[in-house]
Structure formats: structure tokens, C-alpha cells
Amino acid sequence: MSRTIARPPGDQPAKVLLVDDRNDNLIALQAILQGMPLVTVAVASGEAALKQLLLDDFALILLDAHMPGMDGFETATHVKSRDRTRQIPIIFLTAADRDARLALRGYAAGAVDYLTKPFDPWILRAKVSVFVEMWAKNVLLQQQAERMDQLESAARKALSALRDGDPESATEALESIDPLA
């Protein structure tokens, strides 16, 4: 069954941040996600991921749990501590054994899922699809809320102008509303 991922009108596709210290894993992840309506950005360390998060907005982070230097758990903790990135879902990917304590550590660090390798690429695609869909709907809701604020502001200005006996200003306030937005 084919599923279309919603995209906010006029916006760029969702971006997914791939974080793994092994280049072959990054290439494999890009291949798995190929053909989906999203853009992948691959980085090789937790530090590089945090820098990338300062530059771009992401719908999802696929994060290797075990990396030299700043590991995935520490990276996730930093991501979740920042207001700007706190809401980005994180899926941990790890080659580590199926130790339940590691999964719990991942969830405690803010992950929404924890997959051990080898994992089914179709399951990963399905999970990514769900989070990208949620991101797109959230962006659309934010746009609609901004539009409602604009409409409410224009309506208040028009009502105030009418109360003041100034129909021309009321007309101007209402005409300032872009009907195509």
C-alpha cells in the first residue's frame, strides 16, 4: 500500500538528520530513505549534529547510540535540553546487543524509539514516514494558527474603526487580508 506524506503548502520537504560515526552506515541510511519526500543531512558525530541543529530545522533525528567522543545518549540529552530542538523526535539506531538497559537509557535521553541492527529497512521507512507526516501536519497547524492571528487582528482593527465611525479604515483593515494566504 502506497502512502503519500503530506507537505506544508509552499514549504520545502522535511529534513531528517542522520548521525553516525561510520560513513557506511550513513550511506546505508540514505539508501534506505531514498525516494521518500524528504531531505537527509548526514553528519559523523554528536558535535556535528548539534552544530547542524543550529543551522536547520529537522523533522526527525536518526541517531547512532554508540559513537566516539560525544555518544548518542549525550547528544540526545543536549538536543532535548534546547528549546529550539526539544520537540524533534529521535530514533536511536545501534549495533549493540538487545540490552534492555541501553534501550531504557535511550528513552530516558528523549528517544521516541530504539532500533537495534540489523533492522528491517521497511520498518524504518514506515517509522520515518509517520514522524515526517506528524512534522508536516504540525507545520501546517502552525501556519494556520498564524493565519488565524492575522485574521483576528484585521477583524479587531475593522471593528474598532467601525466603532470610531471610520468605515474607510475598517475597509482598509479588511482589505489588508490576503485572500489567497
C-alpha positions as CSV (number, residue, x, y, z in Angstrom):
1,M,0.0,0.0,0.0
2,S,1.4,3.4,-1.0
3,R,1.2,6.3,1.3
4,T,1.7,10.0,0.4
5,I,3.4,12.1,3.0
6,A,1.7,15.5,3.5
7,R,3.9,18.6,3.0
8,P,3.0,22.0,4.2
9,P,1.9,24.1,1.2
10,G,4.8,26.0,-0.4
11,D,7.4,24.6,2.1
12,Q,10.4,22.6,1.5
13,P,10.3,18.8,2.2
14,A,11.1,17.6,5.7
15,K,14.7,17.3,6.7
16,V,16.0,14.2,8.6
17,L,19.3,14.4,10.4
18,L,21.4,11.2,10.2
19,V,24.1,10.9,12.8
20,D,26.6,8.0,12.8
21,D,30.4,7.8,13.1
22,R,30.6,5.2,10.4
23,N,30.3,6.5,6.8
24,D,29.0,3.1,5.5
25,N,26.1,3.3,8.0
26,L,25.2,6.9,6.8
27,I,25.3,5.7,3.2
28,A,23.0,2.7,4.1
29,L,20.6,5.0,5.8
30,Q,20.5,7.4,2.9
31,A,19.8,4.4,0.6
32,I,17.0,3.1,2.8
33,L,15.3,6.6,2.8
34,Q,15.9,7.2,-0.9
35,G,12.8,8.0,-2.8
36,M,10.9,9.4,0.2
37,P,9.8,13.1,0.0
38,L,12.5,14.3,2.4
39,V,16.0,15.6,2.5
40,T,18.7,13.8,4.5
41,V,21.6,15.6,6.1
42,A,24.3,13.2,7.3
43,V,26.9,14.0,10.0
44,A,29.6,11.8,11.6
45,S,29.5,12.9,15.2
46,G,27.3,14.2,18.0
47,E,29.1,17.5,18.0
48,A,28.5,17.9,14.2
49,A,24.8,17.1,14.8
50,L,24.5,19.8,17.4
51,K,26.1,22.3,15.1
52,Q,23.8,21.3,12.2
53,L,20.8,21.7,14.5
54,L,21.8,25.4,14.9
55,L,21.6,25.8,11.1
56,D,18.5,23.9,10.1
57,D,15.1,22.7,11.3
58,F,14.6,18.9,11.3
59,A,11.6,16.7,11.4
60,L,13.5,13.8,12.8
61,I,16.9,12.6,14.0
62,L,18.2,9.1,13.4
63,L,21.0,8.8,15.9
64,D,23.6,6.1,16.5
65,A,23.8,5.4,20.2
66,H,27.5,4.4,20.3
67,M,30.0,6.9,18.8
68,P,33.4,8.0,20.0
69,G,33.6,11.3,21.8
70,M,30.0,12.5,22.4
71,D,27.9,9.4,22.2
72,G,24.3,9.3,21.0
73,F,22.9,9.4,24.6
74,E,24.8,12.6,25.4
75,T,23.9,14.1,22.0
76,A,20.2,13.4,22.6
77,T,20.4,14.9,26.1
78,H,21.8,18.1,24.5
79,V,19.1,18.1,21.8
80,K,16.3,17.8,24.4
81,S,17.8,20.5,26.6
82,R,17.5,23.2,23.9
83,D,14.2,25.0,23.5
84,R,14.6,25.1,19.7
85,T,15.2,21.4,19.3
86,R,13.4,19.8,22.2
87,Q,10.4,18.7,20.1
88,I,12.4,16.9,17.4
89,P,11.8,13.2,17.7
90,I,14.9,11.0,18.0
91,I,15.1,7.3,16.9
92,F,18.2,5.6,18.2
93,L,19.9,3.1,15.9
94,T,22.5,0.8,17.4
95,A,24.5,-2.3,16.6
96,A,24.7,-3.0,20.4
97,D,23.1,-6.1,21.7
98,R,19.5,-6.1,22.8
99,D,20.3,-5.0,26.3
100,A,17.1,-3.5,27.7
101,R,19.1,-1.1,29.9
102,L,20.5,0.6,26.8
103,A,17.0,1.0,25.3
104,L,15.8,2.5,28.6
105,R,18.8,4.8,28.6
106,G,17.8,5.9,25.1
107,Y,14.3,6.6,26.1
108,A,15.5,8.4,29.2
109,A,17.6,10.6,27.0
110,G,14.5,11.6,25.0
111,A,14.2,9.0,22.2
112,V,10.8,8.1,20.8
113,D,12.2,4.7,19.5
114,Y,15.2,2.5,19.8
115,L,16.1,0.1,17.0
116,T,18.9,-2.5,17.1
117,K,20.8,-3.5,13.9
118,P,20.1,-5.3,11.8
119,F,16.7,-3.8,11.5
120,D,14.1,-4.1,8.7
121,P,14.6,-1.2,6.3
122,W,10.9,-1.1,5.6
123,I,10.1,-0.7,9.2
124,L,12.5,2.2,9.5
125,R,10.9,3.8,6.4
126,A,7.5,3.4,7.9
127,K,8.6,5.0,11.2
128,V,10.3,7.8,9.4
129,S,7.2,8.3,7.3
130,V,5.0,8.6,10.4
131,F,7.2,11.2,12.0
132,V,7.6,13.2,8.8
133,E,3.8,13.2,8.4
134,M,3.4,14.4,12.0
135,W,6.0,17.2,11.4
136,A,4.2,18.3,8.2
137,K,0.9,18.4,10.0
138,N,2.4,20.4,12.8
139,V,3.9,22.9,10.4
140,L,0.6,23.2,8.7
141,L,-1.2,23.8,12.1
142,Q,1.4,26.5,12.9
143,Q,0.8,28.2,9.6
144,Q,-3.0,28.0,10.2
145,A,-2.6,29.5,13.7
146,E,-0.6,32.4,12.3
147,R,-3.2,33.0,9.6
148,M,-6.0,33.0,12.3
149,D,-4.0,35.5,14.3
150,Q,-3.7,37.7,11.2
151,L,-7.5,37.4,10.5
152,E,-8.3,38.1,14.2
153,S,-6.1,41.2,14.2
154,A,-7.6,42.6,11.0
155,A,-11.2,41.9,12.3
156,R,-10.4,43.7,15.6
157,K,-8.9,46.7,13.7
158,A,-12.0,46.8,11.4
159,L,-14.4,46.6,14.4
160,S,-12.5,49.3,16.3
161,A,-12.6,51.6,13.2
162,L,-16.4,51.0,12.8
163,R,-17.0,51.8,16.5
164,D,-15.0,55.0,16.0
165,G,-17.2,55.9,13.0
166,D,-14.3,55.4,10.5
167,P,-15.6,53.0,7.8
168,E,-12.7,53.7,5.5
169,S,-10.2,52.5,8.0
170,A,-12.4,49.4,8.6
171,T,-12.4,48.7,4.9
172,E,-8.6,49.1,4.7
173,A,-8.1,46.7,7.6
174,L,-10.3,44.1,5.9
175,E,-8.7,44.6,2.5
176,S,-5.3,44.1,4.1
177,I,-6.2,40.4,4.5
178,D,-4.6,38.3,1.7
179,P,-7.5,36.1,0.4
180,L,-5.0,33.6,-1.1
181,A,-3.0,33.1,2.1
